[in-house]
């Protein structure tokens, strides 16, 4: 709990890069890529996954298929 809010975090890092096309079709035009927990050496691979709209190796979609609120 943090200031009355429950924070839910996955056990593995999550990424929505595989859903880029779907998100764009839904009207999303801007994205934030947070690399706080990735090493600097991983950044190019993360950006490549984003640019290609492909799943980032070692990450999960964190229940995205259930929908966006």
N, CA, C and O atoms as a Maestro MAE file, in Angstrom:
{
 s_m_m2io_version
 :::
 2.0.0
}

f_m_ct {
 s_m_title
 :::
 protein
 m_atom[276] {
  # First column is atom index #
  i_m_mmod_type
  r_m_x_coord
  r_m_y_coord
  r_m_z_coord
  i_m_residue_number
  s_m_chain_name
  s_m_pdb_residue_name
  s_m_pdb_atom_name
  i_m_atomic_number
  :::
  1 25 0.836 -1.176 0.000 1 A "UNK " " N  " 7
  2 3 0.000 0.000 0.000 1 A "UNK " " CA " 6
  3 2 0.881 1.239 0.000 1 A "UNK " " C  " 6
  4 15 1.919 1.292 0.659 1 A "UNK " " O  " 8
  5 25 0.444 2.214 -0.744 2 A "UNK " " N  " 7
  6 3 1.165 3.478 -0.796 2 A "UNK " " CA " 6
  7 2 0.114 4.585 -0.813 2 A "UNK " " C  " 6
  8 15 -0.610 4.757 -1.794 2 A "UNK " " O  " 8
  9 25 0.046 5.319 0.271 3 A "UNK " " N  " 7
  10 3 -0.918 6.408 0.406 3 A "UNK " " CA " 6
  11 2 -2.341 5.952 0.082 3 A "UNK " " C  " 6
  12 15 -3.079 6.648 -0.616 3 A "UNK " " O  " 8
  13 25 -2.719 4.782 0.590 4 A "UNK " " N  " 7
  14 3 -4.071 4.287 0.400 4 A "UNK " " CA " 6
  15 2 -4.307 3.569 -0.918 4 A "UNK " " C  " 6
  16 15 -5.417 3.099 -1.169 4 A "UNK " " O  " 8
  17 25 -3.293 3.474 -1.763 5 A "UNK " " N  " 7
  18 3 -3.427 2.783 -3.042 5 A "UNK " " CA " 6
  19 2 -2.700 1.452 -2.997 5 A "UNK " " C  " 6
  20 15 -1.658 1.327 -2.354 5 A "UNK " " O  " 8
  21 25 -3.241 0.477 -3.669 6 A "UNK " " N  " 7
  22 3 -2.575 -0.806 -3.790 6 A "UNK " " CA " 6
  23 2 -1.775 -0.811 -5.084 6 A "UNK " " C  " 6
  24 15 -2.305 -0.490 -6.147 6 A "UNK " " O  " 8
  25 25 -0.525 -1.168 -4.998 7 A "UNK " " N  " 7
  26 3 0.341 -1.231 -6.164 7 A "UNK " " CA " 6
  27 2 0.517 -2.702 -6.540 7 A "UNK " " C  " 6
  28 15 0.967 -3.508 -5.726 7 A "UNK " " O  " 8
  29 25 0.162 -3.042 -7.772 8 A "UNK " " N  " 7
  30 3 0.292 -4.413 -8.263 8 A "UNK " " CA " 6
  31 2 1.448 -4.442 -9.240 8 A "UNK " " C  " 6
  32 15 1.484 -3.677 -10.203 8 A "UNK " " O  " 8
  33 25 2.387 -5.327 -8.985 9 A "UNK " " N  " 7
  34 3 3.557 -5.439 -9.852 9 A "UNK " " CA " 6
  35 2 3.748 -6.891 -10.252 9 A "UNK " " C  " 6
  36 15 3.568 -7.791 -9.432 9 A "UNK " " O  " 8
  37 25 4.109 -7.126 -11.500 10 A "UNK " " N  " 7
  38 3 4.365 -8.501 -11.933 10 A "UNK " " CA " 6
  39 2 5.712 -8.989 -11.389 10 A "UNK " " C  " 6
  40 15 6.573 -8.191 -11.020 10 A "UNK " " O  " 8
  41 25 5.871 -10.296 -11.347 11 A "UNK " " N  " 7
  42 3 7.152 -10.847 -10.901 11 A "UNK " " CA " 6
  43 2 8.236 -10.635 -11.947 11 A "UNK " " C  " 6
  44 15 9.416 -10.513 -11.618 11 A "UNK " " O  " 8
  45 25 7.824 -10.592 -13.218 12 A "UNK " " N  " 7
  46 3 8.773 -10.321 -14.303 12 A "UNK " " CA " 6
  47 2 8.443 -8.965 -14.909 12 A "UNK " " C  " 6
  48 15 7.326 -8.468 -14.765 12 A "UNK " " O  " 8
  49 25 9.405 -8.378 -15.576 13 A "UNK " " N  " 7
  50 3 9.159 -7.095 -16.245 13 A "UNK " " CA " 6
  51 2 8.058 -7.254 -17.282 13 A "UNK " " C  " 6
  52 15 7.941 -8.300 -17.921 13 A "UNK " " O  " 8
  53 25 7.254 -6.215 -17.446 14 A "UNK " " N  " 7
  54 3 6.227 -6.302 -18.476 14 A "UNK " " CA " 6
  55 2 6.492 -5.290 -19.580 14 A "UNK " " C  " 6
  56 15 7.141 -4.263 -19.380 14 A "UNK " " O  " 8
  57 25 5.964 -5.619 -20.750 15 A "UNK " " N  " 7
  58 3 6.145 -4.788 -21.924 15 A "UNK " " CA " 6
  59 2 4.920 -4.932 -22.809 15 A "UNK " " C  " 6
  60 15 4.386 -6.030 -22.966 15 A "UNK " " O  " 8
  61 25 4.482 -3.844 -23.377 16 A "UNK " " N  " 7
  62 3 3.354 -3.870 -24.302 16 A "UNK " " CA " 6
  63 2 3.817 -3.682 -25.742 16 A "UNK " " C  " 6
  64 15 3.007 -3.364 -26.612 16 A "UNK " " O  " 8
  65 25 5.106 -3.872 -26.005 17 A "UNK " " N  " 7
  66 3 5.634 -3.668 -27.349 17 A "UNK " " CA " 6
  67 2 4.957 -4.566 -28.378 17 A "UNK " " C  " 6
  68 15 4.813 -4.171 -29.535 17 A "UNK " " O  " 8
  69 25 4.544 -5.750 -27.985 18 A "UNK " " N  " 7
  70 3 3.881 -6.669 -28.915 18 A "UNK " " CA " 6
  71 2 2.494 -6.166 -29.309 18 A "UNK " " C  " 6
  72 15 1.921 -6.633 -30.294 18 A "UNK " " O  " 8
  73 25 1.958 -5.229 -28.555 19 A "UNK " " N  " 7
  74 3 0.614 -4.709 -28.805 19 A "UNK " " CA " 6
  75 2 0.633 -3.313 -29.430 19 A "UNK " " C  " 6
  76 15 -0.389 -2.628 -29.450 19 A "UNK " " O  " 8
  77 25 1.784 -2.894 -29.936 20 A "UNK " " N  " 7
  78 3 1.921 -1.547 -30.476 20 A "UNK " " CA " 6
  79 2 0.875 -1.259 -31.552 20 A "UNK " " C  " 6
  80 15 0.211 -0.223 -31.501 20 A "UNK " " O  " 8
  81 25 0.720 -2.150 -32.514 21 A "UNK " " N  " 7
  82 3 -0.249 -1.948 -33.583 21 A "UNK " " CA " 6
  83 2 -1.669 -1.823 -33.051 21 A "UNK " " C  " 6
  84 15 -2.427 -0.962 -33.496 21 A "UNK " " O  " 8
  85 25 -2.028 -2.672 -32.108 22 A "UNK " " N  " 7
  86 3 -3.359 -2.638 -31.507 22 A "UNK " " CA " 6
  87 2 -3.580 -1.323 -30.759 22 A "UNK " " C  " 6
  88 15 -4.647 -0.718 -30.857 22 A "UNK " " O  " 8
  89 25 -2.582 -0.893 -30.025 23 A "UNK " " N  " 7
  90 3 -2.692 0.363 -29.283 23 A "UNK " " CA " 6
  91 2 -2.857 1.550 -30.228 23 A "UNK " " C  " 6
  92 15 -3.628 2.468 -29.950 23 A "UNK " " O  " 8
  93 25 -2.132 1.529 -31.344 24 A "UNK " " N  " 7
  94 3 -2.253 2.611 -32.314 24 A "UNK " " CA " 6
  95 2 -3.646 2.622 -32.942 24 A "UNK " " C  " 6
  96 15 -4.220 3.690 -33.154 24 A "UNK " " O  " 8
  97 25 -4.195 1.439 -33.241 25 A "UNK " " N  " 7
  98 3 -5.550 1.349 -33.789 25 A "UNK " " CA " 6
  99 2 -6.591 1.855 -32.802 25 A "UNK " " C  " 6
  100 15 -7.650 2.338 -33.203 25 A "UNK " " O  " 8
  101 25 -6.290 1.743 -31.512 26 A "UNK " " N  " 7
  102 3 -7.196 2.223 -30.474 26 A "UNK " " CA " 6
  103 2 -7.079 3.741 -30.288 26 A "UNK " " C  " 6
  104 15 -7.843 4.336 -29.530 26 A "UNK " " O  " 8
  105 25 -6.125 4.359 -30.978 27 A "UNK " " N  " 7
  106 3 -5.977 5.810 -30.909 27 A "UNK " " CA " 6
  107 2 -4.791 6.308 -30.115 27 A "UNK " " C  " 6
  108 15 -4.607 7.518 -29.980 27 A "UNK " " O  " 8
  109 25 -3.986 5.413 -29.591 28 A "UNK " " N  " 7
  110 3 -2.793 5.834 -28.836 28 A "UNK " " CA " 6
  111 2 -1.731 6.313 -29.829 28 A "UNK " " C  " 6
  112 15 -1.378 5.595 -30.765 28 A "UNK " " O  " 8
  113 25 -1.237 7.501 -29.621 29 A "UNK " " N  " 7
  114 3 -0.255 8.055 -30.531 29 A "UNK " " CA " 6
  115 2 1.076 8.373 -29.886 29 A "UNK " " C  " 6
  116 15 2.065 8.605 -30.582 29 A "UNK " " O  " 8
  117 25 1.113 8.385 -28.575 30 A "UNK " " N  " 7
  118 3 2.352 8.674 -27.846 30 A "UNK " " CA " 6
  119 2 2.593 7.562 -26.841 30 A "UNK " " C  " 6
  120 15 1.657 7.032 -26.242 30 A "UNK " " O  " 8
  121 25 3.848 7.221 -26.666 31 A "UNK " " N  " 7
  122 3 4.204 6.129 -25.775 31 A "UNK " " CA " 6
  123 2 5.387 6.528 -24.908 31 A "UNK " " C  " 6
  124 15 6.237 7.318 -25.319 31 A "UNK " " O  " 8
  125 25 5.430 5.979 -23.717 32 A "UNK " " N  " 7
  126 3 6.546 6.189 -22.804 32 A "UNK " " CA " 6
  127 2 7.258 4.850 -22.647 32 A "UNK " " C  " 6
  128 15 6.629 3.831 -22.360 32 A "UNK " " O  " 8
  129 25 8.548 4.862 -22.833 33 A "UNK " " N  " 7
  130 3 9.342 3.645 -22.663 33 A "UNK " " CA " 6
  131 2 10.190 3.848 -21.419 33 A "UNK " " C  " 6
  132 15 11.144 4.626 -21.419 33 A "UNK " " O  " 8
  133 25 9.829 3.142 -20.371 34 A "UNK " " N  " 7
  134 3 10.534 3.277 -19.099 34 A "UNK " " CA " 6
  135 2 11.588 2.168 -18.997 34 A "UNK " " C  " 6
  136 15 11.260 0.982 -19.030 34 A "UNK " " O  " 8
  137 25 12.820 2.562 -18.877 35 A "UNK " " N  " 7
  138 3 13.925 1.595 -18.835 35 A "UNK " " CA " 6
  139 2 14.619 1.595 -17.481 35 A "UNK " " C  " 6
  140 15 15.778 1.195 -17.375 35 A "UNK " " O  " 8
  141 25 13.915 2.043 -16.446 36 A "UNK " " N  " 7
  142 3 14.491 2.169 -15.114 36 A "UNK " " CA " 6
  143 2 15.136 0.881 -14.623 36 A "UNK " " C  " 6
  144 15 16.211 0.913 -14.025 36 A "UNK " " O  " 8
  145 25 14.491 -0.244 -14.871 37 A "UNK " " N  " 7
  146 3 14.987 -1.511 -14.339 37 A "UNK " " CA " 6
  147 2 15.779 -2.319 -15.360 37 A "UNK " " C  " 6
  148 15 16.074 -3.492 -15.129 37 A "UNK " " O  " 8
  149 25 16.120 -1.709 -16.469 38 A "UNK " " N  " 7
  150 3 16.914 -2.392 -17.493 38 A "UNK " " CA " 6
  151 2 18.332 -1.825 -17.486 38 A "UNK " " C  " 6
  152 15 18.546 -0.650 -17.188 38 A "UNK " " O  " 8
  153 25 19.274 -2.669 -17.813 39 A "UNK " " N  " 7
  154 3 20.656 -2.186 -17.915 39 A "UNK " " CA " 6
  155 2 20.792 -1.372 -19.200 39 A "UNK " " C  " 6
  156 15 20.027 -1.556 -20.147 39 A "UNK " " O  " 8
  157 25 21.750 -0.491 -19.222 40 A "UNK " " N  " 7
  158 3 21.979 0.346 -20.407 40 A "UNK " " CA " 6
  159 2 22.233 -0.519 -21.643 40 A "UNK " " C  " 6
  160 15 21.880 -0.131 -22.756 40 A "UNK " " O  " 8
  161 25 22.837 -1.675 -21.451 41 A "UNK " " N  " 7
  162 3 23.121 -2.575 -22.566 41 A "UNK " " CA " 6
  163 2 21.828 -3.127 -23.182 41 A "UNK " " C  " 6
  164 15 21.815 -3.492 -24.358 41 A "UNK " " O  " 8
  165 25 20.752 -3.189 -22.405 42 A "UNK " " N  " 7
  166 3 19.466 -3.709 -22.901 42 A "UNK " " CA " 6
  167 2 18.665 -2.664 -23.672 42 A "UNK " " C  " 6
  168 15 17.747 -3.023 -24.410 42 A "UNK " " O  " 8
  169 25 18.982 -1.408 -23.523 43 A "UNK " " N  " 7
  170 3 18.180 -0.346 -24.129 43 A "UNK " " CA " 6
  171 2 18.002 -0.495 -25.639 43 A "UNK " " C  " 6
  172 15 16.881 -0.346 -26.126 43 A "UNK " " O  " 8
  173 25 19.073 -0.787 -26.408 44 A "UNK " " N  " 7
  174 3 18.871 -0.940 -27.857 44 A "UNK " " CA " 6
  175 2 17.895 -2.071 -28.200 44 A "UNK " " C  " 6
  176 15 17.096 -1.941 -29.127 44 A "UNK " " O  " 8
  177 25 17.958 -3.167 -27.461 45 A "UNK " " N  " 7
  178 3 17.056 -4.287 -27.710 45 A "UNK " " CA " 6
  179 2 15.610 -3.902 -27.370 45 A "UNK " " C  " 6
  180 15 14.678 -4.297 -28.071 45 A "UNK " " O  " 8
  181 25 15.434 -3.143 -26.311 46 A "UNK " " N  " 7
  182 3 14.098 -2.680 -25.929 46 A "UNK " " CA " 6
  183 2 13.541 -1.771 -27.024 46 A "UNK " " C  " 6
  184 15 12.386 -1.915 -27.424 46 A "UNK " " O  " 8
  185 25 14.351 -0.845 -27.505 47 A "UNK " " N  " 7
  186 3 13.908 0.059 -28.566 47 A "UNK " " CA " 6
  187 2 13.611 -0.697 -29.852 47 A "UNK " " C  " 6
  188 15 12.671 -0.359 -30.571 47 A "UNK " " O  " 8
  189 25 14.404 -1.712 -30.142 48 A "UNK " " N  " 7
  190 3 14.165 -2.519 -31.342 48 A "UNK " " CA " 6
  191 2 12.827 -3.249 -31.234 48 A "UNK " " C  " 6
  192 15 12.071 -3.303 -32.203 48 A "UNK " " O  " 8
  193 25 12.531 -3.811 -30.059 49 A "UNK " " N  " 7
  194 3 11.243 -4.476 -29.847 49 A "UNK " " CA " 6
  195 2 10.097 -3.495 -30.052 49 A "UNK " " C  " 6
  196 15 9.087 -3.832 -30.668 49 A "UNK " " O  " 8
  197 25 10.255 -2.288 -29.537 50 A "UNK " " N  " 7
  198 3 9.220 -1.261 -29.698 50 A "UNK " " CA " 6
  199 2 9.054 -0.889 -31.164 50 A "UNK " " C  " 6
  200 15 7.937 -0.882 -31.682 50 A "UNK " " O  " 8
  201 25 10.153 -0.581 -31.831 51 A "UNK " " N  " 7
  202 3 10.087 -0.148 -33.233 51 A "UNK " " CA " 6
  203 2 9.497 -1.209 -34.151 51 A "UNK " " C  " 6
  204 15 8.843 -0.876 -35.140 51 A "UNK " " O  " 8
  205 25 9.717 -2.467 -33.840 52 A "UNK " " N  " 7
  206 3 9.193 -3.556 -34.657 52 A "UNK " " CA " 6
  207 2 7.798 -4.011 -34.212 52 A "UNK " " C  " 6
  208 15 7.135 -4.772 -34.917 52 A "UNK " " O  " 8
  209 25 7.358 -3.538 -33.037 53 A "UNK " " N  " 7
  210 3 6.065 -3.970 -32.522 53 A "UNK " " CA " 6
  211 2 6.066 -5.439 -32.153 53 A "UNK " " C  " 6
  212 15 5.075 -6.143 -32.346 53 A "UNK " " O  " 8
  213 25 7.183 -5.892 -31.622 54 A "UNK " " N  " 7
  214 3 7.351 -7.302 -31.265 54 A "UNK " " CA " 6
  215 2 7.510 -7.450 -29.758 54 A "UNK " " C  " 6
  216 15 7.879 -6.508 -29.058 54 A "UNK " " O  " 8
  217 25 7.225 -8.641 -29.282 55 A "UNK " " N  " 7
  218 3 7.388 -8.931 -27.855 55 A "UNK " " CA " 6
  219 2 8.847 -8.767 -27.459 55 A "UNK " " C  " 6
  220 15 9.746 -9.193 -28.184 55 A "UNK " " O  " 8
  221 25 9.077 -8.153 -26.317 56 A "UNK " " N  " 7
  222 3 10.441 -8.012 -25.817 56 A "UNK " " CA " 6
  223 2 10.810 -9.292 -25.071 56 A "UNK " " C  " 6
  224 15 10.098 -9.688 -24.149 56 A "UNK " " O  " 8
  225 25 11.904 -9.943 -25.448 57 A "UNK " " N  " 7
  226 3 12.309 -11.190 -24.799 57 A "UNK " " CA " 6
  227 2 12.443 -11.040 -23.280 57 A "UNK " " C  " 6
  228 15 13.045 -10.085 -22.789 57 A "UNK " " O  " 8
  229 25 11.879 -11.983 -22.561 58 A "UNK " " N  " 7
  230 3 11.981 -11.978 -21.104 58 A "UNK " " CA " 6
  231 2 10.926 -11.146 -20.412 58 A "UNK " " C  " 6
  232 15 10.953 -11.006 -19.190 58 A "UNK " " O  " 8
  233 25 9.995 -10.590 -21.172 59 A "UNK " " N  " 7
  234 3 8.945 -9.771 -20.563 59 A "UNK " " CA " 6
  235 2 7.587 -10.451 -20.726 59 A "UNK " " C  " 6
  236 15 7.441 -11.413 -21.479 59 A "UNK " " O  " 8
  237 25 6.611 -9.933 -20.011 60 A "UNK " " N  " 7
  238 3 5.249 -10.448 -20.104 60 A "UNK " " CA " 6
  239 2 4.309 -9.288 -20.435 60 A "UNK " " C  " 6
  240 15 4.661 -8.124 -20.247 60 A "UNK " " O  " 8
  241 25 3.113 -9.616 -20.929 61 A "UNK " " N  " 7
  242 3 2.130 -8.597 -21.296 61 A "UNK " " CA " 6
  243 2 1.310 -8.084 -20.120 61 A "UNK " " C  " 6
  244 15 0.528 -7.149 -20.292 61 A "UNK " " O  " 8
  245 25 1.460 -8.659 -18.937 62 A "UNK " " N  " 7
  246 3 0.811 -8.210 -17.713 62 A "UNK " " CA " 6
  247 2 -0.692 -8.025 -17.873 62 A "UNK " " C  " 6
  248 15 -1.231 -6.963 -17.562 62 A "UNK " " O  " 8
  249 25 -1.362 -9.056 -18.357 63 A "UNK " " N  " 7
  250 3 -2.831 -9.100 -18.471 63 A "UNK " " CA " 6
  251 2 -3.393 -8.037 -19.416 63 A "UNK " " C  " 6
  252 15 -4.556 -7.661 -19.276 63 A "UNK " " O  " 8
  253 25 -2.618 -7.549 -20.356 64 A "UNK " " N  " 7
  254 3 -3.102 -6.530 -21.285 64 A "UNK " " CA " 6
  255 2 -4.295 -7.028 -22.087 64 A "UNK " " C  " 6
  256 15 -5.204 -6.253 -22.387 64 A "UNK " " O  " 8
  257 25 -4.306 -8.299 -22.436 65 A "UNK " " N  " 7
  258 3 -5.391 -8.838 -23.264 65 A "UNK " " CA " 6
  259 2 -6.748 -8.698 -22.595 65 A "UNK " " C  " 6
  260 15 -7.774 -8.867 -23.254 65 A "UNK " " O  " 8
  261 25 -6.780 -8.397 -21.314 66 A "UNK " " N  " 7
  262 3 -8.042 -8.207 -20.615 66 A "UNK " " CA " 6
  263 2 -8.637 -6.837 -20.931 66 A "UNK " " C  " 6
  264 15 -9.810 -6.596 -20.644 66 A "UNK " " O  " 8
  265 25 -7.849 -5.936 -21.518 67 A "UNK " " N  " 7
  266 3 -8.365 -4.647 -21.918 67 A "UNK " " CA " 6
  267 2 -7.663 -3.489 -21.279 67 A "UNK " " C  " 6
  268 15 -6.894 -3.639 -20.330 67 A "UNK " " O  " 8
  269 25 -7.947 -2.325 -21.823 68 A "UNK " " N  " 7
  270 3 -7.373 -1.086 -21.329 68 A "UNK " " CA " 6
  271 2 -8.525 -0.263 -20.747 68 A "UNK " " C  " 6
  272 15 -9.583 -0.156 -21.368 68 A "UNK " " O  " 8
  273 25 -8.331 0.310 -19.578 69 A "UNK " " N  " 7
  274 3 -9.372 1.108 -18.939 69 A "UNK " " CA " 6
  275 2 -9.112 2.572 -19.214 69 A "UNK " " C  " 6
  276 15 -9.874 3.429 -18.766 69 A "UNK " " O  " 8
  :::
 }
 m_bond[275] {
  # First column is bond index #
  i_m_from
  i_m_to
  i_m_order
  :::
  1 1 2 1
  2 2 3 1
  3 3 4 2
  4 3 5 1
  5 5 6 1
  6 6 7 1
  7 7 8 2
  8 7 9 1
  9 9 10 1
  10 10 11 1
  11 11 12 2
  12 11 13 1
  13 13 14 1
  14 14 15 1
  15 15 16 2
  16 15 17 1
  17 17 18 1
  18 18 19 1
  19 19 20 2
  20 19 21 1
  21 21 22 1
  22 22 23 1
  23 23 24 2
  24 23 25 1
  25 25 26 1
  26 26 27 1
  27 27 28 2
  28 27 29 1
  29 29 30 1
  30 30 31 1
  31 31 32 2
  32 31 33 1
  33 33 34 1
  34 34 35 1
  35 35 36 2
  36 35 37 1
  37 37 38 1
  38 38 39 1
  39 39 40 2
  40 39 41 1
  41 41 42 1
  42 42 43 1
  43 43 44 2
  44 43 45 1
  45 45 46 1
  46 46 47 1
  47 47 48 2
  48 47 49 1
  49 49 50 1
  50 50 51 1
  51 51 52 2
  52 51 53 1
  53 53 54 1
  54 54 55 1
  55 55 56 2
  56 55 57 1
  57 57 58 1
  58 58 59 1
  59 59 60 2
  60 59 61 1
  61 61 62 1
  62 62 63 1
  63 63 64 2
  64 63 65 1
  65 65 66 1
  66 66 67 1
  67 67 68 2
  68 67 69 1
  69 69 70 1
  70 70 71 1
  71 71 72 2
  72 71 73 1
  73 73 74 1
  74 74 75 1
  75 75 76 2
  76 75 77 1
  77 77 78 1
  78 78 79 1
  79 79 80 2
  80 79 81 1
  81 81 82 1
  82 82 83 1
  83 83 84 2
  84 83 85 1
  85 85 86 1
  86 86 87 1
  87 87 88 2
  88 87 89 1
  89 89 90 1
  90 90 91 1
  91 91 92 2
  92 91 93 1
  93 93 94 1
  94 94 95 1
  95 95 96 2
  96 95 97 1
  97 97 98 1
  98 98 99 1
  99 99 100 2
  100 99 101 1
  101 101 102 1
  102 102 103 1
  103 103 104 2
  104 103 105 1
  105 105 106 1
  106 106 107 1
  107 107 108 2
  108 107 109 1
  109 109 110 1
  110 110 111 1
  111 111 112 2
  112 111 113 1
  113 113 114 1
  114 114 115 1
  115 115 116 2
  116 115 117 1
  117 117 118 1
  118 118 119 1
  119 119 120 2
  120 119 121 1
  121 121 122 1
  122 122 123 1
  123 123 124 2
  124 123 125 1
  125 125 126 1
  126 126 127 1
  127 127 128 2
  128 127 129 1
  129 129 130 1
  130 130 131 1
  131 131 132 2
  132 131 133 1
  133 133 134 1
  134 134 135 1
  135 135 136 2
  136 135 137 1
  137 137 138 1
  138 138 139 1
  139 139 140 2
  140 139 141 1
  141 141 142 1
  142 142 143 1
  143 143 144 2
  144 143 145 1
  145 145 146 1
  146 146 147 1
  147 147 148 2
  148 147 149 1
  149 149 150 1
  150 150 151 1
  151 151 152 2
  152 151 153 1
  153 153 154 1
  154 154 155 1
  155 155 156 2
  156 155 157 1
  157 157 158 1
  158 158 159 1
  159 159 160 2
  160 159 161 1
  161 161 162 1
  162 162 163 1
  163 163 164 2
  164 163 165 1
  165 165 166 1
  166 166 167 1
  167 167 168 2
  168 167 169 1
  169 169 170 1
  170 170 171 1
  171 171 172 2
  172 171 173 1
  173 173 174 1
  174 174 175 1
  175 175 176 2
  176 175 177 1
  177 177 178 1
  178 178 179 1
  179 179 180 2
  180 179 181 1
  181 181 182 1
  182 182 183 1
  183 183 184 2
  184 183 185 1
  185 185 186 1
  186 186 187 1
  187 187 188 2
  188 187 189 1
  189 189 190 1
  190 190 191 1
  191 191 192 2
  192 191 193 1
  193 193 194 1
  194 194 195 1
  195 195 196 2
  196 195 197 1
  197 197 198 1
  198 198 199 1
  199 199 200 2
  200 199 201 1
  201 201 202 1
  202 202 203 1
  203 203 204 2
  204 203 205 1
  205 205 206 1
  206 206 207 1
  207 207 208 2
  208 207 209 1
  209 209 210 1
  210 210 211 1
  211 211 212 2
  212 211 213 1
  213 213 214 1
  214 214 215 1
  215 215 216 2
  216 215 217 1
  217 217 218 1
  218 218 219 1
  219 219 220 2
  220 219 221 1
  221 221 222 1
  222 222 223 1
  223 223 224 2
  224 223 225 1
  225 225 226 1
  226 226 227 1
  227 227 228 2
  228 227 229 1
  229 229 230 1
  230 230 231 1
  231 231 232 2
  232 231 233 1
  233 233 234 1
  234 234 235 1
  235 235 236 2
  236 235 237 1
  237 237 238 1
  238 238 239 1
  239 239 240 2
  240 239 241 1
  241 241 242 1
  242 242 243 1
  243 243 244 2
  244 243 245 1
  245 245 246 1
  246 246 247 1
  247 247 248 2
  248 247 249 1
  249 249 250 1
  250 250 251 1
  251 251 252 2
  252 251 253 1
  253 253 254 1
  254 254 255 1
  255 255 256 2
  256 255 257 1
  257 257 258 1
  258 258 259 1
  259 259 260 2
  260 259 261 1
  261 261 262 1
  262 262 263 1
  263 263 264 2
  264 263 265 1
  265 265 266 1
  266 266 267 1
  267 267 268 2
  268 267 269 1
  269 269 270 1
  270 270 271 1
  271 271 272 2
  272 271 273 1
  273 273 274 1
  274 274 275 1
  275 275 276 2
  :::
 }
}
